[in-house]
Amino acid sequence: MAKRPHILNLRKILRNSAHCVVAYDTHARKVIGFINCISDGILTAYIPLLEVLPEYQHRGIATKLMERMLEITTRYYMTDLNCDAALVPFYEKLGMKKGTAMMRRNYSQQSGQT
């Protein structure tokens, strides 16, 4: 299983994002999900992270987070993200189109720990 970023790194990621939306469970008093994007502020937005805690998944939270981010980025020429093949149908339901991407991964840094 992949290591998740430490909470302090998550705060830094969100703080340094162009836009972010957080899902919060007021009853449990905790963050249960988030989405962020980085952008040049003119033409492009890229969504690197959409995360929902496992115990809150399959409740429509990821859909709501994604819909909100697509509203925020609607003025940009392009809003892109990369995802695993299994997630393509989820994003297609939200109006996104399948494309081709190139990427490089350094899995030893996946948790954000240096």
N, C-alpha and C positions, 0 to 999 in steps of 0.2 A: 504494500500500500504506500502511496506517495505521502511524503511529509507535508503537512500544511504549514503555511507561514505562521510564525509566532504573532501573537496579538499586537505587540508593539510594531512589528513590521506591517501588519494590516492597517493600523492607524496611519502609518506613514504613507502607505500605498494610497489610501483614500484621501488623505490630506494633499498629496501631490497630483491627484487626478484632476482633469478638467471638469468632470462631472461625476457624482456618485449618488446613489440612492440606497438607503438602508431600510431593511425591514426589521421592526422591533416588536417583540411580544411584550405588551404593557403588563400583562398578568405575571409573567415570569421575570419581567424586568431585565431582558437581555436581547442583544442583537441576534436575529435568527437567519439573516441573509443580507446580501448586498450585491450591487453591480457597480462597476466603475468604467469610465472611458478616459482615454487620453486623446488629445485633439490639438490641431494647429489653430483652432478657433475660427477658421475661415472655410476650408473645404472638406477636411477629413476628420473622422472620429474612428477610433478603434476601441473595441470592447475586449479587454483582456480577461476580466473575471466576472463571473456570475456564480455566486455560491449561496446555497441554502443548507442549513444544518440538516443532517439526515433525518432526524425525527420530525422535521417540518416539511419534508418533501412530499410531493403529490397532493398539495393543497392549493395549487395555483399561485403560490408566492413567486416562483421564478418567472411565471408568465407576467404577473403584475410588475415585477421589477423590470423586466425586458420591455414591456409596453411603455412604462414611464421613461426609460432611457431612450427609446425610439422617438418619443414625443420631444424630449430634450434636444435630440440631435437631428430633428427633422429638417432643419435649415441647411444642414451640410450636404454637399454633393454626394459624399459617400460615408456610410457607417458600416464598418467591416468587423468581422470577428472570425476566428478559427475555431473549429470544434471537431470532435470525434464524429465519425460517420453515423454512429447511433443517435446522435443529437440533431442531425440534419432535419428530420421531420418536425421536431419541436420548433426550430427556427423558421422553417418554411411556413408553418401555421401562423407565424407572426409577420409574414410578408417578405421575409428575406429570401434571397436566391442563392442556390448552390453555385460555387465558383471554384477556382483553382488557387491555391496558395502555396507559397514556399515558406519554410520555417527552419529554424535551427534551435535546438534545445540543449541546455546544459543541466541535465537532471541532478547533478550533484549540488546545484544551487536552487532547486525547486522550493525549498522551505524559506529561502531568503536569508538564511544564516550564512555569515561569512567566516 
